[in-house]
Amino acid sequence: MNPKTTALLLIEYQNDFVSPGGAMYDAVKGVMASTNMLANSVEAATQARALGATIMFAPIAFAEGYHEITAAPYGILKGVVDGHAFRAGTWGAAIVNELAPRPGDIVIEGKRGLDVFASTNLDFILRSKGIEHLVVGGFLTNCCVESTVRTGYERGYQVVSLTDCTATVGEEEQRFTFEKNLPMFSRPMDHRAFLSELRAG
């Protein structure tokens, strides 16, 4: 991978997922621990940035009252509403300190659903920067990560999904997503393999 045409997209590394006390932390802490997700993600971002890749963050946030969501939410967004998660301006919605964006990083604004492409200008930014390889990590593996990977594949990017920089609500879901689904839309690899290809580029 050529660092100049590679972007690392980090989805929802926010306190409500990543940090003890976060609204969704208890649901994902087991898989986070088993994949060593946070430390691996910090290493991937730090080294990819140093090599010249574009580092992008895609947080999700809602106004108080969740007026952007239907009055009768279901699925994962019902869990967000019921858990009072990702409220704009709160500690829970903030990107975790360990991965605080650095100068030159890009924070994608406007994410309100699952697929980062769907409600943001992600595609415009990627194309304007000449990005060819889109490398994805974050939450939830079988939800926002998979949704974004699928669209990236459909739009012609060379997509990589990071096996040890992702987490979801259970080991079975994590394993199944990488064994059965993501290989259809991406090249799954761990962060060390990604960095090795980036250095070789």
Number of C-alpha atoms within 10 A of each C-alpha: 17 17 23 17 18 26 25 24 25 24 27 26 27 27 23 27 29 25 18 12 12 19 21 23 18 15 15 19 19 16 20 24 12 11 18 15 23 21 16 18 23 15 17 22 23 15 15 22 18 11 16 16 23 23 22 22 22 23 22 24 24 21 12 13 11 19 9 12 16 10 10 7 13 12 7 14 18 15 14 19 17 11 13 17 23 29 20 15 12 13 14 23 23 20 23 19 11 11 18 14 16 10 6 10 14 16 15 20 16 18 21 19 19 20 20 27 20 16 13 17 14 21 17 11 13 19 12 9 14 13 20 19 22 22 26 27 29 31 25 22 27 20 17 21 27 25 20 21 28 18 18 24 16 12 10 11 20 19 25 24 29 28 23 23 26 29 31 25 20 15 16 10 16 19 15 12 18 21 12 9 14 23 14 13 20 23 15 21 17 17 23 14 12 19 19 11 13 19 15 10 13
